[in-house]
Amino acid sequence: MSTLIQELKREHFEIIVMLDEVKELGFLSKEGQKILLSAKDKILSHLEKENEKLYPKIRKAAENDERLKKTLNIIAKDMENVTKSAL
């Protein structure tokens, strides 16, 4: 799982770099829009990866940990909002 975590962290960094580039270029510029659309695709792909590979393992662990279960419920609500915003 640590390999997955490192991969997700790397993707977080890449997304931040892309959004910083958009901020510098301006989201109304052609290049800014191009990078923004690429960032959107990367964010959606990243969220899908988390849903398929990360959260099932956390849900399994939460079966025996009430505190983790509560935290996971909060994260799930936040991620739903993030996904809606990205779309």
N, CA, C and O atoms as CSV, one atom per row, in Angstrom:
chain,resi,resn,atom,element,x,y,z
A,1,MET,N,N,0.819,-1.200,0.000
A,1,MET,CA,C,0.000,0.000,0.000
A,1,MET,C,C,0.860,1.260,0.000
A,1,MET,O,O,0.431,2.302,-0.495
A,2,SER,N,N,2.069,1.173,0.551
A,2,SER,CA,C,2.921,2.366,0.587
A,2,SER,C,C,3.285,2.835,-0.821
A,2,SER,O,O,3.481,4.030,-1.041
A,3,THR,N,N,3.377,1.916,-1.767
A,3,THR,CA,C,3.642,2.306,-3.156
A,3,THR,C,C,2.470,3.119,-3.696
A,3,THR,O,O,2.664,4.132,-4.369
A,4,LEU,N,N,1.266,2.674,-3.400
A,4,LEU,CA,C,0.060,3.403,-3.820
A,4,LEU,C,C,0.040,4.794,-3.200
A,4,LEU,O,O,-0.248,5.776,-3.885
A,5,ILE,N,N,0.340,4.884,-1.927
A,5,ILE,CA,C,0.339,6.184,-1.230
A,5,ILE,C,C,1.354,7.122,-1.872
A,5,ILE,O,O,1.059,8.297,-2.094
A,6,GLN,N,N,2.537,6.618,-2.169
A,6,GLN,CA,C,3.562,7.448,-2.810
A,6,GLN,C,C,3.097,7.918,-4.187
A,6,GLN,O,O,3.324,9.066,-4.569
A,7,GLU,N,N,2.453,7.033,-4.917
A,7,GLU,CA,C,1.932,7.384,-6.245
A,7,GLU,C,C,0.859,8.465,-6.128
A,7,GLU,O,O,0.850,9.414,-6.912
A,8,LEU,N,N,-0.034,8.332,-5.168
A,8,LEU,CA,C,-1.088,9.330,-4.976
A,8,LEU,C,C,-0.506,10.672,-4.548
A,8,LEU,O,O,-0.963,11.722,-5.002
A,9,LYS,N,N,0.490,10.643,-3.686
A,9,LYS,CA,C,1.155,11.878,-3.267
A,9,LYS,C,C,1.813,12.570,-4.452
A,9,LYS,O,O,1.741,13.792,-4.584
A,10,ARG,N,N,2.458,11.782,-5.317
A,10,ARG,CA,C,3.105,12.341,-6.509
A,10,ARG,C,C,2.061,13.005,-7.406
A,10,ARG,O,O,2.283,14.089,-7.946
A,11,GLU,N,N,0.924,12.336,-7.552
A,11,GLU,CA,C,-0.145,12.910,-8.377
A,11,GLU,C,C,-0.680,14.199,-7.757
A,11,GLU,O,O,-0.975,15.152,-8.478
A,12,HIS,N,N,-0.810,14.241,-6.432
A,12,HIS,CA,C,-1.237,15.480,-5.767
A,12,HIS,C,C,-0.285,16.613,-6.130
A,12,HIS,O,O,-0.715,17.712,-6.479
A,13,PHE,N,N,1.003,16.334,-6.043
A,13,PHE,CA,C,2.015,17.343,-6.361
A,13,PHE,C,C,1.890,17.800,-7.818
A,13,PHE,O,O,1.935,18.997,-8.102
A,14,GLU,N,N,1.734,16.844,-8.737
A,14,GLU,CA,C,1.616,17.175,-10.154
A,14,GLU,C,C,0.391,18.049,-10.422
A,14,GLU,O,O,0.450,18.987,-11.217
A,15,ILE,N,N,-0.706,17.737,-9.759
A,15,ILE,CA,C,-1.929,18.530,-9.932
A,15,ILE,C,C,-1.719,19.948,-9.411
A,15,ILE,O,O,-2.144,20.914,-10.044
A,16,ILE,N,N,-1.074,20.073,-8.275
A,16,ILE,CA,C,-0.800,21.404,-7.720
A,16,ILE,C,C,0.082,22.207,-8.663
A,16,ILE,O,O,-0.157,23.395,-8.881
A,17,VAL,N,N,1.100,21.563,-9.223
A,17,VAL,CA,C,1.985,22.249,-10.176
A,17,VAL,C,C,1.180,22.727,-11.386
A,17,VAL,O,O,1.360,23.852,-11.851
A,18,MET,N,N,0.299,21.870,-11.888
A,18,MET,CA,C,-0.507,22.246,-13.049
A,18,MET,C,C,-1.404,23.448,-12.722
A,18,MET,O,O,-1.515,24.381,-13.517
A,19,LEU,N,N,-2.035,23.414,-11.556
A,19,LEU,CA,C,-2.922,24.517,-11.184
A,19,LEU,C,C,-2.141,25.799,-10.932
A,19,LEU,O,O,-2.642,26.889,-11.207
A,20,ASP,N,N,-0.937,25.688,-10.420
A,20,ASP,CA,C,-0.079,26.869,-10.260
A,20,ASP,C,C,0.271,27.467,-11.627
A,20,ASP,O,O,0.308,28.686,-11.788
A,21,GLU,N,N,0.529,26.595,-12.608
A,21,GLU,CA,C,0.818,27.073,-13.967
A,21,GLU,C,C,-0.379,27.824,-14.530
A,21,GLU,O,O,-0.221,28.875,-15.152
A,22,VAL,N,N,-1.576,27.286,-14.314
A,22,VAL,CA,C,-2.791,27.945,-14.796
A,22,VAL,C,C,-2.923,29.314,-14.139
A,22,VAL,O,O,-3.277,30.296,-14.791
A,23,LYS,N,N,-2.640,29.366,-12.862
A,23,LYS,CA,C,-2.722,30.633,-12.137
A,23,LYS,C,C,-1.764,31.664,-12.737
A,23,LYS,O,O,-2.123,32.830,-12.900
A,24,GLU,N,N,-0.553,31.231,-13.060
A,24,GLU,CA,C,0.438,32.143,-13.646
A,24,GLU,C,C,0.046,32.584,-15.051
A,24,GLU,O,O,0.182,33.755,-15.404
A,25,LEU,N,N,-0.438,31.639,-15.847
A,25,LEU,CA,C,-0.786,31.943,-17.236
A,25,LEU,C,C,-2.118,32.679,-17.354
A,25,LEU,O,O,-2.350,33.422,-18.308
A,26,GLY,N,N,-2.974,32.463,-16.385
A,26,GLY,CA,C,-4.336,32.993,-16.458
A,26,GLY,C,C,-5.235,31.947,-17.087
A,26,GLY,O,O,-4.906,31.385,-18.131
A,27,PHE,N,N,-6.370,31.683,-16.452
A,27,PHE,CA,C,-7.227,30.620,-16.962
A,27,PHE,C,C,-7.980,31.020,-18.222
A,27,PHE,O,O,-8.629,30.181,-18.845
A,28,LEU,N,N,-7.902,32.287,-18.603
A,28,LEU,CA,C,-8.538,32.718,-19.850
A,28,LEU,C,C,-7.607,32.590,-21.054
A,28,LEU,O,O,-8.053,32.665,-22.199
A,29,SER,N,N,-6.302,32.395,-20.793
A,29,SER,CA,C,-5.361,32.222,-21.906
A,29,SER,C,C,-5.538,30.833,-22.510
A,29,SER,O,O,-5.990,29.906,-21.837
A,30,LYS,N,N,-5.181,30.698,-23.770
A,30,LYS,CA,C,-5.316,29.389,-24.424
A,30,LYS,C,C,-4.482,28.327,-23.725
A,30,LYS,O,O,-4.951,27.211,-23.500
A,31,GLU,N,N,-3.247,28.674,-23.382
A,31,GLU,CA,C,-2.367,27.722,-22.706
A,31,GLU,C,C,-2.906,27.392,-21.316
A,31,GLU,O,O,-2.868,26.239,-20.888
A,32,GLY,N,N,-3.404,28.400,-20.618
A,32,GLY,CA,C,-3.988,28.178,-19.296
A,32,GLY,C,C,-5.190,27.243,-19.361
A,32,GLY,O,O,-5.346,26.356,-18.522
A,33,GLN,N,N,-6.037,27.451,-20.368
A,33,GLN,CA,C,-7.212,26.587,-20.536
A,33,GLN,C,C,-6.803,25.157,-20.875
A,33,GLN,O,O,-7.405,24.198,-20.392
A,34,LYS,N,N,-5.783,25.026,-21.702
A,34,LYS,CA,C,-5.296,23.702,-22.086
A,34,LYS,C,C,-4.788,22.945,-20.849
A,34,LYS,O,O,-5.113,21.774,-20.656
A,35,ILE,N,N,-4.001,23.615,-20.028
A,35,ILE,CA,C,-3.465,22.986,-18.823
A,35,ILE,C,C,-4.591,22.702,-17.834
A,35,ILE,O,O,-4.589,21.669,-17.165
A,36,LEU,N,N,-5.553,23.620,-17.742
A,36,LEU,CA,C,-6.671,23.425,-16.828
A,36,LEU,C,C,-7.485,22.182,-17.204
A,36,LEU,O,O,-7.892,21.419,-16.328
A,37,LEU,N,N,-7.718,21.983,-18.486
A,37,LEU,CA,C,-8.439,20.785,-18.932
A,37,LEU,C,C,-7.628,19.521,-18.645
A,37,LEU,O,O,-8.185,18.493,-18.261
A,38,SER,N,N,-6.317,19.606,-18.832
A,38,SER,CA,C,-5.455,18.460,-18.494
A,38,SER,C,C,-5.489,18.180,-17.001
A,38,SER,O,O,-5.507,17.024,-16.579
A,39,ALA,N,N,-5.497,19.243,-16.203
A,39,ALA,CA,C,-5.567,19.081,-14.743
A,39,ALA,C,C,-6.894,18.440,-14.353
A,39,ALA,O,O,-6.940,17.585,-13.469
A,40,LYS,N,N,-7.960,18.853,-15.008
A,40,LYS,CA,C,-9.276,18.254,-14.730
A,40,LYS,C,C,-9.233,16.753,-14.991
A,40,LYS,O,O,-9.691,15.961,-14.167
A,41,ASP,N,N,-8.686,16.366,-16.130
A,41,ASP,CA,C,-8.577,14.940,-16.467
A,41,ASP,C,C,-7.736,14.200,-15.433
A,41,ASP,O,O,-8.079,13.090,-15.026
A,42,LYS,N,N,-6.635,14.818,-15.010
A,42,LYS,CA,C,-5.749,14.192,-14.030
A,42,LYS,C,C,-6.450,14.057,-12.679
A,42,LYS,O,O,-6.316,13.037,-12.002
A,43,ILE,N,N,-7.197,15.089,-12.292
A,43,ILE,CA,C,-7.933,15.036,-11.025
A,43,ILE,C,C,-8.971,13.916,-11.056
A,43,ILE,O,O,-9.078,13.140,-10.107
A,44,LEU,N,N,-9.732,13.832,-12.140
A,44,LEU,CA,C,-10.760,12.797,-12.231
A,44,LEU,C,C,-10.149,11.402,-12.250
A,44,LEU,O,O,-10.682,10.481,-11.631
A,45,SER,N,N,-9.050,11.246,-12.947
A,45,SER,CA,C,-8.344,9.962,-12.970
A,45,SER,C,C,-7.820,9.613,-11.579
A,45,SER,O,O,-7.896,8.464,-11.143
A,46,HIS,N,N,-7.293,10.617,-10.897
A,46,HIS,CA,C,-6.770,10.432,-9.547
A,46,HIS,C,C,-7.886,10.003,-8.597
A,46,HIS,O,O,-7.711,9.077,-7.805
A,47,LEU,N,N,-9.024,10.671,-8.677
A,47,LEU,CA,C,-10.155,10.329,-7.811
A,47,LEU,C,C,-10.636,8.906,-8.077
A,47,LEU,O,O,-10.988,8.176,-7.151
A,48,GLU,N,N,-10.648,8.529,-9.331
A,48,GLU,CA,C,-11.051,7.170,-9.690
A,48,GLU,C,C,-10.077,6.146,-9.091
A,48,GLU,O,O,-10.492,5.109,-8.573
A,49,LYS,N,N,-8.794,6.449,-9.168
A,49,LYS,CA,C,-7.778,5.554,-8.602
A,49,LYS,C,C,-7.970,5.409,-7.098
A,49,LYS,O,O,-7.895,4.305,-6.558
A,50,GLU,N,N,-8.219,6.534,-6.423
A,50,GLU,CA,C,-8.463,6.474,-4.988
A,50,GLU,C,C,-9.690,5.609,-4.681
A,50,GLU,O,O,-9.671,4.795,-3.758
A,51,ASN,N,N,-10.752,5.796,-5.465
A,51,ASN,CA,C,-11.984,5.026,-5.249
A,51,ASN,C,C,-11.785,3.536,-5.473
A,51,ASN,O,O,-12.381,2.716,-4.775
A,52,GLU,N,N,-10.959,3.187,-6.432
A,52,GLU,CA,C,-10.761,1.774,-6.772
A,52,GLU,C,C,-9.708,1.086,-5.905
A,52,GLU,O,O,-9.854,-0.086,-5.559
A,53,LYS,N,N,-8.654,1.812,-5.557
A,53,LYS,CA,C,-7.513,1.154,-4.910
A,53,LYS,C,C,-7.315,1.521,-3.445
A,53,LYS,O,O,-6.849,0.690,-2.666
A,54,LEU,N,N,-7.656,2.742,-3.054
A,54,LEU,CA,C,-7.373,3.181,-1.701
A,54,LEU,C,C,-8.559,2.981,-0.757
A,54,LEU,O,O,-8.431,2.345,0.289
A,55,TYR,N,N,-9.699,3.524,-1.133
A,55,TYR,CA,C,-10.832,3.516,-0.219
A,55,TYR,C,C,-11.362,2.129,0.128
A,55,TYR,O,O,-11.805,1.935,1.259
A,56,PRO,N,N,-11.342,1.157,-0.776
A,56,PRO,CA,C,-11.780,-0.189,-0.356
A,56,PRO,C,C,-10.932,-0.747,0.795
A,56,PRO,O,O,-11.459,-1.403,1.693
A,57,LYS,N,N,-9.635,-0.488,0.767
A,57,LYS,CA,C,-8.762,-0.965,1.841
A,57,LYS,C,C,-9.046,-0.224,3.145
A,57,LYS,O,O,-9.023,-0.816,4.224
A,58,ILE,N,N,-9.311,1.070,3.034
A,58,ILE,CA,C,-9.627,1.843,4.237
A,58,ILE,C,C,-10.980,1.409,4.801
A,58,ILE,O,O,-11.140,1.292,6.015
A,59,ARG,N,N,-11.952,1.171,3.918
A,59,ARG,CA,C,-13.269,0.704,4.383
A,59,ARG,C,C,-13.151,-0.630,5.111
A,59,ARG,O,O,-13.812,-0.856,6.124
A,60,LYS,N,N,-12.322,-1.490,4.597
A,60,LYS,CA,C,-12.104,-2.798,5.231
A,60,LYS,C,C,-11.534,-2.597,6.640
A,60,LYS,O,O,-11.991,-3.227,7.594
A,61,ALA,N,N,-10.548,-1.731,6.763
A,61,ALA,CA,C,-9.955,-1.458,8.068
A,61,ALA,C,C,-10.963,-0.788,9.006
A,61,ALA,O,O,-10.915,-0.988,10.219
A,62,ALA,N,N,-11.873,0.007,8.441
A,62,ALA,CA,C,-12.859,0.730,9.251
A,62,ALA,C,C,-13.921,-0.197,9.839
A,62,ALA,O,O,-14.633,0.188,10.766
A,63,GLU,N,N,-14.031,-1.405,9.311
A,63,GLU,CA,C,-15.015,-2.351,9.845
A,63,GLU,C,C,-14.768,-2.625,11.328
A,63,GLU,O,O,-15.705,-2.921,12.069
A,64,ASN,N,N,-13.524,-2.529,11.757
A,64,ASN,CA,C,-13.156,-2.820,13.141
A,64,ASN,C,C,-12.668,-1.592,13.906
A,64,ASN,O,O,-12.092,-1.714,14.987
A,65,ASP,N,N,-12.903,-0.406,13.338
A,65,ASP,CA,C,-12.397,0.815,13.972
A,65,ASP,C,C,-13.439,1.925,13.803
A,65,ASP,O,O,-13.545,2.536,12.740
A,66,GLU,N,N,-14.189,2.170,14.846
A,66,GLU,CA,C,-15.286,3.141,14.782
A,66,GLU,C,C,-14.790,4.553,14.462
A,66,GLU,O,O,-15.429,5.281,13.703
A,67,ARG,N,N,-13.660,4.932,15.037
A,67,ARG,CA,C,-13.104,6.264,14.767
A,67,ARG,C,C,-12.731,6.415,13.297
A,67,ARG,O,O,-13.013,7.442,12.680
A,68,LEU,N,N,-12.102,5.396,12.744
A,68,LEU,CA,C,-11.741,5.419,11.329
A,68,LEU,C,C,-12.996,5.458,10.461
A,68,LEU,O,O,-13.017,6.130,9.430
A,69,LYS,N,N,-14.024,4.754,10.866
A,69,LYS,CA,C,-15.290,4.742,10.116
A,69,LYS,C,C,-15.889,6.149,10.054
A,69,LYS,O,O,-16.355,6.577,8.997
A,70,LYS,N,N,-15.879,6.865,11.174
A,70,LYS,CA,C,-16.405,8.230,11.206
A,70,LYS,C,C,-15.571,9.153,10.312
A,70,LYS,O,O,-16.110,9.963,9.557
A,71,THR,N,N,-14.263,9.013,10.413
A,71,THR,CA,C,-13.372,9.825,9.580
A,71,THR,C,C,-13.601,9.545,8.100
A,71,THR,O,O,-13.627,10.464,7.281
A,72,LEU,N,N,-13.764,8.279,7.770
A,72,LEU,CA,C,-14.002,7.890,6.379
A,72,LEU,C,C,-15.305,8.483,5.859
A,72,LEU,O,O,-15.373,8.890,4.700
A,73,ASN,N,N,-16.322,8.538,6.679
A,73,ASN,CA,C,-17.597,9.137,6.274
A,73,ASN,C,C,-17.436,10.622,5.966
A,73,ASN,O,O,-18.023,11.129,5.010
A,74,ILE,N,N,-16.643,11.314,6.773
A,74,ILE,CA,C,-16.384,12.737,6.532
A,74,ILE,C,C,-15.624,12.921,5.221
A,74,ILE,O,O,-15.956,13.788,4.413
A,75,ILE,N,N,-14.607,12.099,5.024
A,75,ILE,CA,C,-13.811,12.180,3.794
A,75,ILE,C,C,-14.680,11.893,2.572
A,75,ILE,O,O,-14.555,12.561,1.545
A,76,ALA,N,N,-15.550,10.909,2.685
A,76,ALA,CA,C,-16.415,10.541,1.553
A,76,ALA,C,C,-17.297,11.712,1.143
A,76,ALA,O,O,-17.481,11.960,-0.049
A,77,LYS,N,N,-17.839,12.430,2.111
A,77,LYS,CA,C,-18.668,13.598,1.799
A,77,LYS,C,C,-17.830,14.683,1.127
A,77,LYS,O,O,-18.263,15.295,0.151
A,78,ASP,N,N,-16.628,14.919,1.655
A,78,ASP,CA,C,-15.744,15.924,1.055
A,78,ASP,C,C,-15.367,15.546,-0.376
A,78,ASP,O,O,-15.352,16.396,-1.266
A,79,MET,N,N,-15.063,14.272,-0.588
A,79,MET,CA,C,-14.644,13.823,-1.917
A,79,MET,C,C,-15.797,13.930,-2.906
A,79,MET,O,O,-15.578,14.192,-4.088
A,80,GLU,N,N,-17.007,13.731,-2.438
A,80,GLU,CA,C,-18.165,13.884,-3.313
A,80,GLU,C,C,-18.251,15.328,-3.810
A,80,GLU,O,O,-18.534,15.573,-4.982
A,81,ASN,N,N,-18.007,16.270,-2.915
A,81,ASN,CA,C,-18.007,17.685,-3.298
A,81,ASN,C,C,-16.865,18.011,-4.255
A,81,ASN,O,O,-17.044,18.775,-5.204
A,82,VAL,N,N,-15.706,17.439,-4.007
A,82,VAL,CA,C,-14.549,17.670,-4.890
A,82,VAL,C,C,-14.855,17.146,-6.291
A,82,VAL,O,O,-14.575,17.819,-7.283
A,83,THR,N,N,-15.422,15.959,-6.368
A,83,THR,CA,C,-15.741,15.368,-7.668
A,83,THR,C,C,-16.752,16.230,-8.416
A,83,THR,O,O,-16.595,16.485,-9.610
A,84,LYS,N,N,-17.785,16.673,-7.715
A,84,LYS,CA,C,-18.790,17.540,-8.352
A,84,LYS,C,C,-18.153,18.821,-8.873
A,84,LYS,O,O,-18.456,19.281,-9.973
A,85,SER,N,N,-17.252,19.396,-8.050
A,85,SER,CA,C,-16.584,20.635,-8.469
A,85,SER,C,C,-15.699,20.409,-9.681
A,85,SER,O,O,-15.658,21.241,-10.588
A,86,ALA,N,N,-14.995,19.297,-9.703
A,86,ALA,CA,C,-14.101,18.997,-10.831
A,86,ALA,C,C,-14.897,18.804,-12.114
A,86,ALA,O,O,-14.450,19.191,-13.193
A,87,LEU,N,N,-16.071,18.207,-11.995
A,87,LEU,CA,C,-16.901,18.004,-13.183
A,87,LEU,C,C,-17.498,19.315,-13.647
A,87,LEU,O,O,-18.229,19.344,-14.637
